[in-house]
Amino acid sequence: MSEQITLITKIAHLILRAHNILFITGAGISADSGLPTYRGIGGLYEKRLTDEGIPIETALSGDMLHTNPEITWKYLWQIGSACHNAVPNAAHYIITSIQNIKPDCWVLTQNVDGLHRAAGNRNLVEVHGHAFDLYCTQCGFETGAEVLLNSYGGQPQLPPACPKCRGLIRPDVVLFGEMLPTIAVEKMHWLSQRGNDLIISIGTSASFPYIIEPVFRAREQGFTTVEINPQPTEISDLYTYHIRLGAADAMKKIWEKIEHKN
């Protein structure tokens, strides 16, 4: 316990001393908001196969949306229903508090649940998109799930149709097999190149190469990297320090030390 307290104190000191901070977050940061961390878009599907006998990655792919949109939307609806009532937890809000004292603090998230936005995080790169931003694939009409889908209050006929042209509506997320948005790629490249003197990874196994690139680069440049995750991951050896706690618990303890030092 004393070693953990010492480590948390050290991380708080590193945050106060750092200039360019990058948080990299995955499904684990949303676990304390009641969202599961298993497979699927944003880590929100637990079964190995869907009802149709296909992997969830196939059901939630760009190809499936094009050929059988009703299948893709069946699982998009399940994910949206799981997410729409979730609220940010302490970890999300503490990142905002850190950004208030460290303006050049950025967040790179794999999550599509919108909780970073809801917590007021700035300098936010949602590399896989945002599940509740919707648009028409035919005419480009833009809307939100709270309007078109009544905030998932009752399941409409799926897939939903555009109210303007009756075209196919989809969420602004990166489905399996789709390219990342150009703007997100450019921001990720800039974040990786800018020289982050502190990277804190929260709740992610960072299985995507483009997510772990900043960690590799920081290690090569001799900068400090921190992993916050209850369990070791496949890339734990890339990090300078490890905090084996849940996201909210770890961030609350770190913030207490920051407030004490300020």
Rosetta blueprint (number, residue, H / E / L):
1 M L
2 S H
3 E H
4 Q H
5 I H
6 T H
7 L H
8 I H
9 T H
10 K H
11 I H
12 A H
13 H H
14 L H
15 I H
16 L H
17 R H
18 A L
19 H L
20 N L
21 I E
22 L E
23 F E
24 I E
25 T E
26 G L
27 A H
28 G H
29 I H
30 S H
31 A H
32 D H
33 S H
34 G L
35 L L
36 P L
37 T L
38 Y L
39 R L
40 G L
41 I L
42 G L
43 G L
44 L L
45 Y L
46 E L
47 K L
48 R L
49 L E
50 T L
51 D L
52 E L
53 G L
54 I L
55 P E
56 I H
57 E H
58 T H
59 A H
60 L L
61 S E
62 G H
63 D H
64 M H
65 L H
66 H H
67 T H
68 N L
69 P H
70 E H
71 I H
72 T H
73 W H
74 K H
75 Y H
76 L H
77 W H
78 Q H
79 I H
80 G H
81 S H
82 A H
83 C H
84 H L
85 N L
86 A L
87 V L
88 P L
89 N L
90 A H
91 A H
92 H H
93 Y H
94 I H
95 I H
96 T H
97 S H
98 I H
99 Q H
100 N H
101 I H
102 K L
103 P L
104 D L
105 C E
106 W E
107 V E
108 L E
109 T E
110 Q L
111 N L
112 V L
113 D L
114 G L
115 L H
116 H H
117 R H
118 A H
119 A L
120 G L
121 N L
122 R L
123 N L
124 L E
125 V E
126 E E
127 V L
128 H L
129 G E
130 H E
131 A E
132 F E
133 D E
134 L E
135 Y E
136 C E
137 T L
138 Q L
139 C L
140 G L
141 F L
142 E E
143 T E
144 G E
145 A H
146 E H
147 V H
148 L H
149 L L
150 N H
151 S H
152 Y H
153 G L
154 G L
155 Q L
156 P L
157 Q L
158 L L
159 P L
160 P L
161 A E
162 C L
163 P L
164 K L
165 C L
166 R L
167 G L
168 L E
169 I E
170 R E
171 P E
172 D E
173 V E
174 V L
175 L L
176 F E
177 G L
178 E L
179 M L
180 L L
181 P L
182 T H
183 I H
184 A H
185 V H
186 E H
187 K H
188 M H
189 H H
190 W H
191 L H
192 S H
193 Q H
194 R L
195 G L
196 N L
197 D L
198 L E
199 I E
200 I E
201 S E
202 I E
203 G L
204 T L
205 S L
206 A L
207 S L
208 F L
209 P H
210 Y H
211 I H
212 I H
213 E H
214 P H
215 V H
216 F H
217 R H
218 A H
219 R H
220 E H
221 Q L
222 G L
223 F L
224 T E
225 T E
226 V E
227 E E
228 I E
229 N L
230 P L
231 Q L
232 P L
233 T L
234 E L
235 I L
236 S H
237 D H
238 L H
239 Y L
240 T L
241 Y E
242 H E
243 I E
244 R L
245 L L
246 G L
247 A H
248 A H
249 D H
250 A H
251 M H
252 K H
253 K H
254 I H
255 W H
256 E H
257 K H
258 I H
259 E H
260 H H
261 K H
262 N L
